[in-house]
């Protein structure tokens, strides 16, 4: 299996010169937590898809002595493109299609449930947790009675809650089989060709391609993203201290 960490974004809402994956959380950069989690579950080949702040990643990893096989795939159009185009460039660069796990670079999460997700038998799967009431920037998902992905959206009005009136969200971790890669590439090429824009998000590909993605749910999961100052403060004060306590 290969891991792809999407790390091309600039983190404009955080008003920092660093890319989000290089924010210092505890004693190391945020992206390093994902690399440690991937190593723990046996993933040795990691591709970091860069854009903004490439030099930060190159400098850090050149000095880190990391033994994992780590490569960079750079998106030179990062200022005018979204995560779908970044993922598309990585998929196009693969010499051989293999099963993948795709992660956002700006997430911090408990490793035990991540390990359970990675060990699940489903090669096409979405990591999901329930949305807390105070959450304001969720990527909502809807699944069918077999827990296969039906819809993914930032607009809560497009989602039907479950029987307990709960909403669930995709947190930025998705497994994708080798067999699904061509479908994702095809989806990206259609989106880019239609209107000529590179500014599309990768999340929506998984509801659109003809592959059943299993939604694997973890109730009240300890995790956070770092899209803005409020989320970063939540990560530092509410998530980081709880990692692997449960």
C-alpha positions in Angstrom: 0.0 0.0 0.0 1.1 3.6 -0.7 0.0 6.6 1.3 -0.6 10.0 -0.3 -0.6 13.0 2.0 -2.2 16.0 0.3 -0.2 19.0 1.5 -0.4 21.6 -1.3 -2.6 24.1 0.4 -1.4 27.4 1.9 -3.5 27.7 5.0 -4.5 31.3 4.2 -7.1 31.4 7.0 -4.4 30.7 9.5 -2.4 33.7 8.4 0.9 31.8 8.6 3.8 31.5 6.2 4.1 27.8 6.8 2.1 25.2 5.0 -0.5 23.6 7.4 1.3 20.3 7.6 4.4 22.0 9.0 2.6 23.7 11.9 4.4 22.7 15.2 2.1 20.6 17.3 3.8 19.4 20.5 7.4 18.7 19.6 7.0 18.0 15.8 5.3 19.1 12.7 1.6 18.1 12.2 2.3 16.0 9.2 4.8 13.9 11.2 1.9 12.5 13.3 0.4 11.0 10.1 3.7 9.6 9.0 4.2 8.0 12.4 0.7 6.5 12.3 1.3 5.1 8.8 4.6 3.5 9.9 2.8 1.9 12.8 0.3 0.2 10.5 3.1 -1.0 8.1 2.9 1.6 5.3 6.4 2.3 4.2 6.0 4.2 0.9 4.6 7.7 1.4 4.1 10.4 -1.2 3.7 14.0 0.0 1.8 16.0 -2.5 3.2 19.5 -2.1 2.4 23.0 -3.5 2.7 26.0 -1.2 5.8 25.9 1.0 7.6 23.0 -0.7 10.9 24.2 0.8 9.6 23.7 4.4 9.0 20.0 3.7 12.2 19.4 1.8 14.3 21.1 4.5 12.6 19.3 7.4 12.7 15.8 5.9 16.2 16.2 4.6 17.3 16.6 8.2 14.9 14.2 9.9 16.7 10.9 9.1 13.3 9.3 8.2 13.8 5.7 7.1 10.4 5.4 5.5 10.5 5.7 1.7 9.2 9.2 1.2 8.9 11.1 -2.1 7.5 14.4 -3.1 5.1 15.1 -6.0 4.8 18.9 -6.6 1.8 20.7 -7.9 3.2 23.8 -9.6 -0.3 25.2 -10.1 -1.2 25.1 -6.4 -2.3 28.8 -6.3 -5.0 28.1 -9.0 -6.0 24.6 -8.3 -7.8 22.5 -5.7 -7.0 19.2 -4.0 -8.4 17.1 -6.9 -5.8 18.4 -9.3 -3.0 17.7 -6.7 -4.3 14.2 -6.3 -4.6 13.8 -10.1 -0.9 14.7 -10.5 0.1 12.1 -7.9 -2.0 9.3 -9.5 -0.6 10.1 -12.9 3.0 9.8 -11.5 2.5 6.3 -10.1 4.6 3.7 -11.9 2.2 0.9 -10.9 -1.3 1.1 -9.5 -1.5 -0.1 -5.9 -4.0 0.2 -3.1 -3.8 3.6 -1.5 -4.7 5.6 1.6 -5.2 9.3 1.0 -4.9 11.7 3.9 -5.2 15.4 4.4 -2.0 17.0 5.8 -3.7 19.2 8.4 -5.4 16.5 10.6 -4.5 15.2 14.0 -6.2 12.0 15.1 -6.1 9.1 17.5 -4.0 6.3 16.1 -5.9 3.2 17.6 -9.0 3.7 15.5 -6.9 4.6 12.5 -5.2 1.3 12.8 -8.6 -0.4 13.0 -9.6 1.4 9.9 -6.5 0.4 8.0 -6.9 -3.2 9.0 -10.5 -3.4 7.9 -11.0 -5.7 4.8 -12.5 -2.9 2.7 -10.1 -1.5 0.1 -12.4 1.4 -0.8 -13.5 3.0 2.4 -14.2 6.4 4.1 -13.2 7.1 7.7 -16.1 8.8 9.4 -17.2 10.1 12.7 -20.3 11.8 14.1 -20.5 15.6 13.8 -20.5 17.4 17.2 -23.0 20.2 17.7 -20.3 22.9 17.8 -18.7 21.8 14.5 -19.1 24.5 11.8 -17.0 23.3 8.8 -17.8 19.6 8.4 -17.5 17.6 5.2 -20.8 15.8 5.6 -21.5 12.3 4.3 -24.6 10.2 3.8 -24.6 6.5 3.5 -27.1 3.8 2.5 -28.4 1.0 4.8 -25.3 -1.0 3.9 -23.1 1.9 5.0 -21.9 2.6 1.5 -21.2 6.2 0.5 -24.1 8.0 -1.2 -23.2 11.7 -0.8 -20.5 13.9 0.4 -20.9 17.7 0.7 -20.1 20.8 2.7 -23.7 21.8 2.7 -25.7 20.2 5.6 -29.0 21.0 3.8 -28.1 18.3 1.2 -27.8 15.6 3.8 -30.4 13.5 5.5 -29.5 12.7 9.1 -29.8 9.1 10.4 -32.7 7.8 12.6 -31.0 9.3 15.7 -30.8 12.7 14.0 -27.0 12.4 13.8 -24.8 13.7 11.1 -21.6 12.1 10.1 -18.5 13.5 8.4 -15.5 12.5 6.4 -12.4 13.6 8.3 -9.8 13.4 5.5 -8.8 9.8 5.5 -9.9 7.5 2.6 -8.7 4.1 1.4 -8.8 3.6 -2.4 -8.1 0.3 -4.2 -5.8 0.0 -7.1 -8.8 -0.8 -9.3 -10.4 2.6 -8.4 -7.4 4.7 -9.5 -8.4 4.8 -13.2 -11.9 5.9 -12.3 -10.6 8.8 -10.1 -8.2 9.9 -12.9 -11.1 9.8 -15.4 -13.3 11.8 -13.0 -10.6 14.4 -12.5 -10.0 14.8 -16.3 -13.7 15.3 -16.9 -13.9 18.0 -14.2 -10.9 19.8 -15.5 -12.1 19.6 -19.1 -15.5 21.0 -18.2 -14.9 24.7 -17.9 -11.2 24.4 -17.9 -10.8 25.1 -14.1 -8.3 23.2 -11.9 -10.1 24.4 -8.7 -12.0 21.3 -7.6 -11.9 19.3 -4.3 -11.0 15.6 -4.3 -13.6 14.6 -1.8 -16.5 14.6 -4.3 -14.8 12.0 -6.6 -15.7 9.2 -4.3 -19.4 9.7 -4.5 -19.2 10.1 -8.3 -17.1 7.1 -9.5 -18.7 3.7 -10.0 -17.2 2.1 -7.0 -18.9 1.3 -3.6 -17.0 3.0 -0.8 -17.7 1.6 2.6 -18.3 4.2 5.3 -16.5 3.0 8.5 -17.8 4.9 11.5 -16.1 5.7 14.7 -18.4 7.4 17.3 -17.0 10.5 19.1 -13.6 10.1 17.5 -10.7 12.2 18.9 -9.5 14.3 16.0 -9.2 17.8 14.6 -8.3 19.6 11.4 -6.5 23.0 11.3 -8.2 25.1 8.7 -8.4 28.3 10.8 -7.4 29.6 14.3 -10.5 28.2 16.0 -9.8 24.7 14.8 -6.1 25.0 15.6 -6.9 26.1 19.1 -9.3 23.1 19.4 -6.5 20.8 18.2 -3.9 22.2 20.6 -6.2 22.3 23.7 -8.8 19.6 23.2 -7.3 17.0 20.9 -3.6 16.9 21.3 -3.8 16.2 25.1 -6.2 13.3 24.6 -4.3 11.4 21.9 -4.3 7.7 22.7 -5.8 8.1 26.2 -8.8 6.1 25.1 
